[in-house]
Amino acid sequence: GDIPAPPTMLVMRDVSVANRQEQGERAITKIQDYMDDEVLFSYAQTPEILRYVRAFCGNDVKACHTMLINKPPGVGSTSRHPLHQDAHYFPFGPRNRIVCSWTAMEHVHRQNGCLVVLPGTHRNPGVLLQHEYPEWEGGVN
């Protein structure tokens, strides 16, 4: 049967996916704040991820926000996000002590939403840059 989501977890469905008559978990496009879900949060606690987080922050690590994003192909402009720094959306700090981890669950490339990193932007974590959409033709992120 269905297992109820923890009350702190937000499960979202994208209107463009719903319009395609997707049902069940296929209609879910985002799960936020899943720290209280034992199965989902176990991934954030894997030694491989924690090793890198600790390399930046030391051993005093706390998860402040978790998000799983499902971006199925062909959902249109609602799956596009402008290039951004995650710190822009975080109401906590200090910014030089925040680490974000991103893991693709499928092969990604410019046409289906790869992660984009601007070289050198890590050198001054206190500066937020202007956010814009990528300039490649046919790409999403």
SULRA-V427606 format. One record per pair of residues at least 4 apart in sequence whose C-alpha atoms are under 8 Angstrom apart, sorted by sequence separation. I is the first residue (numbers start at 1). J is the second residue. D is the distance in whole Angstrom. If there is no record, write none. Layout:
I,J,D  I,J,D
//
This chain:
5,9,6  13,17,7  14,18,6  15,19,6  16,20,7  17,21,7  18,22,6  22,26,6  23,27,5  24,28,7  37,41,6  38,42,6  39,43,7  40,44,8  41,45,7  42,46,7  45,49,7  46,50,6  47,51,6  48,52,7  49,53,6  50,54,6  51,55,6  52,56,7  53,57,6  54,58,4  57,61,7  71,75,8  75,79,6  76,80,8  84,88,7  85,89,8  86,90,7  93,97,7  94,98,7  104,108,7  108,112,6  109,113,6  110,114,5  121,125,7  13,18,7  17,22,6  18,23,8  22,27,5  35,40,8  36,41,7  44,49,7  45,50,6  53,58,8  54,59,5  93,98,7  108,113,6  109,114,5  134,139,7  34,40,7  35,41,5  44,50,8  54,60,8  108,114,5  134,140,8  34,41,6  54,61,7  134,141,8  53,61,8  71,79,6  87,95,7  18,27,6  17,27,6  87,98,8  14,27,7  13,27,6  14,28,7  86,100,8  13,28,5  14,29,6  12,28,6  13,29,5  11,28,7  12,29,6  13,30,7  12,30,5  11,30,6  12,31,6  11,31,5  10,31,6  11,32,7  9,31,7  10,32,5  9,32,6  10,33,7  9,33,5  10,34,8  8,33,6  9,34,5  116,141,8  8,34,7  9,35,8  110,136,8  113,139,7  114,140,7  115,141,6  9,36,7  111,138,6  112,139,7  113,140,5  114,141,6  6,34,8  8,36,7  9,37,8  35,63,7  110,138,8  111,139,4  112,140,6  113,141,4  96,125,6  110,139,5  111,140,6  112,141,7  6,36,6  35,65,8  95,125,6  96,126,7  110,140,6  6,37,6  35,66,7  95,126,6  110,141,7  5,37,7  33,65,6  34,66,6  32,65,7  33,66,5  34,67,7  80,113,8  83,116,8  32,66,6  33,67,6  32,67,4  31,67,6  32,68,6  30,67,7  31,68,5  30,68,6  31,69,7  30,69,5  73,112,7  29,69,6  30,70,6  57,97,6  88,128,7  29,70,5  56,97,7  57,98,8  87,128,8  28,70,7  29,71,6  57,99,8  71,113,8  56,99,7  85,128,7  85,129,8  84,129,8  53,99,6  84,130,8  85,131,8  84,131,5  83,131,5  84,132,7  82,131,6  83,132,5  82,132,5  83,133,6  82,133,4  83,134,6  49,101,8  81,133,7  82,134,7  17,75,6  83,141,8  16,75,6  81,140,7  82,141,7  16,76,7  80,140,5  81,141,6  79,140,7  80,141,6  16,78,7  79,141,8  14,78,8
//
